[in-house]
Amino acid sequence: MRFATATLCLAGLALAAAPSADIFRPSKEDQVKLGQRASESIRKEEKILPDTHPRVLFLRRVANKVLDAIPAKEREKELWKFSFDVIDSKDVNAFALPGGPIYFFNGLIDKMETEDQLAGVLAHEITHIRNQHWASSYADTMKRRMGLTLVLTLLNANDTVFSVAGVADELIFDLPYSRKHETESDRVGFDLVVKAGYNPRGLADMMRVFAKEGGKTPEFVSTHPEPGKRAEAIERRASELKVALPEQRPLPANVRQSANGQGVKAGTKSGR
């Protein structure tokens, strides 16, 4: 796993988090701390594009437009510390850490043609954070771990069995979000990009790109349900809107270029 250190850091910190209504669910404050610590680990392990890089500047500009679509009172109450960065890697992926940090890979931006596609993925990741999907998944995982520990104790399992079980359960942190979480992020993210003035079909375009490519599916797409069906669901909602959607805006030339200055291969764009 690319981010094994950050993942273990999250797991260890969450165990020490102050209990909330759900004893296993980290509070918003703890989620922010967890995300910042994990982000520090990622910055030590990965090559991050500088703040002055065109892709970083543009990503943050679009991200701010999406965030501005959230009512100010809601943002103040939520306490999240959003940050947006680009990892210089050809991996086709994007991911959100609890509390606010969001990372895009150069490989994902290479697949994009429009600002609306970028906004769609951003809104999807922002929703994962705002709706506390990581915290929910973590709480569920810890409840299962507690049950596993109880069973092994009753069976008088030895230390070796406990050790193996712990390592296996740790892998749960590598799994995608649940079907419910992904569907919710698609739905809420859709509304967010529309409020921000973007065409929600941009996210559907990205889903279709990955559905055609096959192979390893990016974290933000997941496979529950598969991206082709999710693209269809987004298209249906877009068709049902009572307002006209804007044309998708092409990415600026300096953003369309890869980090080494070479032109990138265009993805699939919907002009509807």
LINTA-V428593 format. One record per helix or strand of 3 or more residues. SS is the DSSP state (H for helix, E for strand). FROM is the first residue (numbers start at 0). TO is the last residue. If there is no record, write none. Layout:
ss=SS from=FROM to=TO
ss=SS from=FROM to=TO
This chain:
ss=H from=3 to=14
ss=H from=27 to=44
ss=H from=53 to=67
ss=H from=71 to=77
ss=E from=82 to=86
ss=E from=93 to=95
ss=E from=100 to=104
ss=H from=105 to=109
ss=H from=114 to=129
ss=H from=132 to=153
ss=H from=158 to=173
ss=H from=178 to=194
ss=H from=200 to=212
ss=H from=226 to=239
ss=H from=252 to=255
